[in-house]
Amino acid sequence: MSNMSDQLVSNVFKTLAHPTRIQIVKLLQEGEMCVCEILPNLDSEQSNTSQHLAVLKNQGIVESKKEGTKVIYSIKNREVYQMIDLAEKLILRQIEETKTLLEK
C-alpha cells in the first residue's frame, strides 16, 4: 500500500511542478474564473493554458463547470494552498540559512 500511496503523492507534486500551474492555482485562490479571466494573468498561449488546466483537473486539483459557452474553473481542494505555502516557507528558510552562511 505504501508504494501506491507514494506514487499518488508523487503525482500531486508532479502536477504542481510547473510555474504556470502554480500561477493558475494562485489565481483561483480568489474564486472561480473562466479561461478568459485566467489567460490575461499568465505569460502563456491559450492552448498551453488549456493543457495546464486539463492536467490540474485530471489530478483533481481543479474542477470545472460550463456556463453557456464559458468553462468556469475553481479549486477542488483548498489544502493545495497549504502545500504551496509550506514550499514557499521552506524556500525562504533555505535562503535565510544561505545568507547566514555567507555572512560568516
N, C-alpha and C positions, 0 to 999 in steps of 0.2 A: 504493500500500500504506500509505503514511503516514497518509492520511486515514482509512482503515479502522481502523488501529491507534489513531489519536487518538480516534475515535468509541468504540472499545471501552474505552479508558482512561476517557473521559468517562462512559460508562455505569456503570463501577465507582464513580466518585466520586458520581454521581447517586444510586446505590443507597445509599451510605453517608451521603448528605447529609440525614439526618433523625435528630434526637436519640434517638428511640425505637429506631431500628435500631442506632445506636451502642451503646445500653444493652443491647440483645439480644446483640450480638456480644460485648460485655464480659462479660455473664453467662455466655455459653457458653465463655469462656476457661477456666473451671474444669473443664469437661467437658460431656458431653451432658445435656440436660434435656428434659422434656416440657413442653408448653404450660402444664400445671397448675403447674409449678415456676417457669416464666418469668413468668407473669401477676402473681403477688403482688409481684414486684420492680419492676413498671412502673406508671406512672400512666396506664393505658390500658385500654380495653374489650377483651374477648376478640376480638370481630370485627375490631377495629382491629389488635390484635396479630397475629392470623392473617394479615391483609393484609400487614403488615410482614414476617412470616416468609416469605410467598409471594414477595415482592419479593426478599428476600435469597436465597431458594432459586433463583429464576429466573436470578439473576445468578451463581449458582454459589458464593456465599459460605458458605451453609449447606447441609447435606443432611439428609434425614430418613429415618426407618425406622419401620415400625409394630411395636409390641409389644402384642399384644392389642388393646385399644381405644385405647391411647395412641399418639401420634405423638411420637417422640423426635428432637430436633434436635441437630446438632453442627456445628462449624465444619469446612468442607471444606478450606480453605487457610489455614493459620495465619499466612501472610505478611500477612494483613489487620491483624494486631496491630502489625506494624512500621509500616504506613501510619498507623494511629491514633496510635501513639507519636510518629512524626515530626511529625504535625499538632499534637499537644499540645506538643512541644518548640518548634515554630515559633511557636505562640501565646505560650508562656512567654517566648521571646526578644523577641517584639514588646512584651509587657507591660513587660519589663525596660528595653527601649530607650525606651519612652514615659515610664517613671518617671524614667529618667536625664535625658531632655529636660526634664521638668517641674521637676526639681531644679535646673536651671541658671538 
